[in-house]
Amino acid sequence: MRRPPSMNENLFAALRDNFPDPDCCLIETGGGDIFTYGDMLLRSAQYANALIGLGVKPGDRVAVQVGKSIESLMLYLGAIRSGAAYLPLNTAYTPSELGFFLGDAEPALVVCRPATEGETGAVSGAAVLETLGDGGVGGTLGALADMASEEIEDAACGAGDLAAILYTSGTTGRAKGAMLSHGNLTSNARALFETWAFTREDRLLHALPIYHTHGLFTATNTVLAAGASMIFLPKFDAEEVAGLLPRASVMMGVPTFYSRLLQCDRLTKDTLAHIRLFISGSAPLSPDVHSEFEKRTGHTILERYGMTETGMNTSNPYDGARRAGTVGFPLPGVEIHIADPETGIELEQGEIGSIEVRGPNVFSGYWRMPEKTREEFREDGFFITGDLGRIDDQGYVNIVGRDKDLIISGGFNVYPAEIEAAIDAIAGVAESAVIGAPHPDFGEGVVAVVACKPDGTLAEEDVVSPLGSVLARYKQPKHVFFVDALPRNAMGKIQKKELRDLYASVFQPPEN
Ligand code: AMP
């Protein structure tokens, strides 16, 4: 059944209201090949029909562990059009991690790369298994799509119907499948299109992975909502991106993209004359990179904040001051408040507390985890993000760290972001991560892990002594460790759990 256009809240049906003429460009490859809106309408319909032909029904999960390509993007859109729930998986997952996701999600269809067909088949249970080549070429699903019809009625969906399941990165504890609805994705795409002033003239440089909310929804859905286009790259390579930026008008990236671009000589004001906006998110952008980028390019990076469970929540303003170290204001339709982590009661303006979000962007819960879902929502519908922050007197949201990264030393709360900012300001420091390690006396002791700039070497004293005059004693690191680089995941997030495990026994007396 197809609902009348205005009634069908299927993400694809909602976004297509604003698609331009079919011969307009949707995707340009690094090599300059063009894939139009018309091509996308046909190819995504073929994937939708191929899925339906394989027995996939609305609401069924379609788990996809393949490389980034135009074809895999079309598969995403085909799944949405067919009413299935799209479930992207990072190709870096091992067979045992994959086994967990597939066992939990019970997909009707699993799509993997031809090279991993054997190991995927061993953990795919009752699901139908098909393959899709990494560059989109080769594989059985692509071949089925080639033969499928180019006509389709987008499945009739309500705003609350399931569109996708994204497993949270699972860097702490067991990974949870966040259930995102058609309404969640549509409302966020529209809010971002408006907030970031996208038009059909825009060409986004897309070098993010598409198994994560940032590249899949924030980047792609916003482009589709605007009827704009993108330069679609299989991965981020700083030199390649610097060379292609003159053809783009907007770039979205994680902070690492920006620090790496700063190492490229060809990144100059002249080559970026055509760009109107650089956006950063998924991890904190250091104020240093923010100001260096501005000095070098004349562009003030716009930082925003979101997460798998909610899509985007806040953004620095398009028009107005983009403040380094802040994530700006709530998006239209999104409510943010800072609450007491224990009671959920809203705190006075300026106080640090739990960042909580309510709005049409907020997911409905974790897949088959009703208990966990209940724990993460307040009774009035606010979702507990797990981030700690404050709202300053001008309304800008500042994130001070993850709730679980909070250090409690001798009964005092220590917010790692504050200590990291103080350490990063010391000459010779490239970056730092501050963690708590079990301490026999204080409960937890503050530990700093520091990476020096390439030309610098520092000793513990060089870090500890300048902090003496800027931080209260209980906040000062009791140990400083030096590393070449901090451990990060593909989205640029520092893996604090890894560091906590590594330095877990620094305050423990040696065993005899
Ligand atoms: P994910 O679900 O993988 O997108 O991770 C979401 C988490 O990334 C958030 O809960 C924040 O802890 C962090 N995050 C996202 N954007 C920012 C930002 N601009 N600044 C600081 N942390 C961020």
Residues whose N, C-alpha, C, O or C-beta is under 5 A from the ligand:
A	BS01	AMP	S169 S280 G281 S282 A283 P284 R304 Y305 G306 M307 T308 V327 T385 D387 I399
